[in-house]
Amino acid sequence: MSTYGNKRLVTGARYGLRDWLAQRITGALMALFTVVVLVQMLLPGAIGYDRWAGIFAAQWMKVLTFTVILSLAYHAWVGVRDIWMDYVKPVGIRLTLHVFTLVWLVGCTGWALQVLWRL
């Protein structure tokens, strides 16, 4: 009999169906977005600022891009959080890295949304 009895001791990152599913769904959404943008770019016509701005001027594209930006931030958070949980053992350093990662991702998301809604 182990010292822990029947209790299961879980350490490190929270491995689970929710995180696994979130990574797959956000990854699929980003892949779909990439295909949509590539199709738009492969249509006949000159590729320049006007065309690029035109792609993102449509409301449906802004909504899709907004969703993908949020998905990218969440996807990155789950992945980087798991790396910190798995490989950084000192709790203070891990907490600092978590906070830095969250602040960085929120800042990047805010900047990306600002760029999107200016178009």
C-alpha positions in Angstrom: 0.0 0.0 0.0 1.3 3.4 -0.9 1.7 6.4 1.4 -1.2 8.1 -0.4 -3.7 5.3 0.0 -6.3 5.3 -2.7 -6.0 9.1 -3.4 -4.5 10.0 -6.7 -1.9 12.7 -6.6 -1.9 14.8 -9.6 0.9 17.2 -10.3 2.0 19.4 -13.2 -0.3 20.6 -15.9 -4.0 19.8 -15.8 -4.3 17.1 -18.5 -7.9 16.6 -19.4 -10.5 16.4 -22.1 -11.4 20.1 -21.8 -7.9 21.3 -22.6 -7.4 18.6 -25.3 -10.7 19.5 -26.9 -10.0 23.3 -26.7 -6.6 22.8 -28.5 -8.3 20.8 -31.3 -11.2 23.2 -31.7 -9.1 26.4 -31.7 -6.6 24.7 -34.0 -9.3 23.7 -36.5 -10.8 27.2 -36.4 -7.4 28.8 -37.1 -6.8 26.3 -40.0 -10.3 27.2 -41.5 -9.4 30.9 -41.2 -6.1 30.3 -43.0 -7.9 28.5 -45.8 -10.5 31.4 -46.1 -7.7 34.0 -46.3 -5.7 31.9 -48.8 -8.8 31.5 -51.0 -9.4 35.3 -50.9 -5.8 36.0 -51.8 -5.8 33.5 -54.7 -8.8 35.1 -56.4 -7.8 37.0 -59.6 -6.7 40.6 -59.2 -3.7 42.6 -57.9 -2.6 41.9 -54.4 -2.2 45.2 -52.6 -3.4 47.2 -49.6 -6.8 47.9 -51.1 -7.5 44.2 -51.7 -6.2 43.2 -48.2 -8.3 45.9 -46.6 -11.3 44.8 -48.7 -11.0 41.2 -47.4 -11.3 42.4 -43.8 -13.9 45.1 -44.5 -16.8 42.6 -44.7 -18.6 42.2 -41.4 -18.5 38.4 -41.5 -14.7 38.5 -42.0 -14.3 40.8 -39.1 -16.4 38.5 -36.9 -14.4 35.4 -38.1 -11.1 37.3 -37.5 -12.2 38.4 -34.0 -13.1 34.8 -33.2 -9.8 33.5 -34.5 -7.8 36.2 -32.5 -9.5 35.1 -29.3 -9.0 31.4 -30.3 -5.3 32.0 -30.9 -4.9 33.7 -27.5 -6.7 30.8 -25.7 -4.8 28.2 -27.8 -1.5 29.8 -26.9 -2.4 30.2 -23.2 -3.3 26.5 -22.9 -0.1 25.4 -24.6 2.3 27.7 -22.8 0.6 27.2 -19.4 1.1 23.4 -19.8 4.8 24.0 -20.6 5.3 26.1 -17.5 3.4 23.6 -15.4 5.4 20.7 -16.7 8.9 22.1 -16.8 9.1 25.0 -14.2 9.1 23.5 -10.7 9.6 26.5 -8.4 6.1 27.9 -7.7 7.2 31.5 -7.6 8.9 31.4 -10.9 6.0 29.5 -12.5 3.5 32.0 -11.1 5.6 34.9 -12.5 5.7 33.2 -15.9 2.0 32.6 -15.9 1.3 36.3 -15.1 3.7 37.4 -17.7 2.2 35.1 -20.3 -1.3 36.3 -19.5 -0.4 39.9 -19.7 1.5 39.4 -22.9 -1.4 37.5 -24.5 -4.0 40.1 -23.4 -1.8 42.9 -24.8 -1.3 41.1 -28.1 -5.0 40.3 -28.3 -5.9 43.9 -27.6 -3.5 45.2 -30.2 -4.7 42.7 -32.8 -8.3 43.7 -32.2 -7.4 47.4 -32.4 -5.7 46.8 -35.8 -8.7 44.8 -37.0 -11.4 47.4 -36.2 -9.4 50.2 -37.8 -9.5 48.6 -41.2 
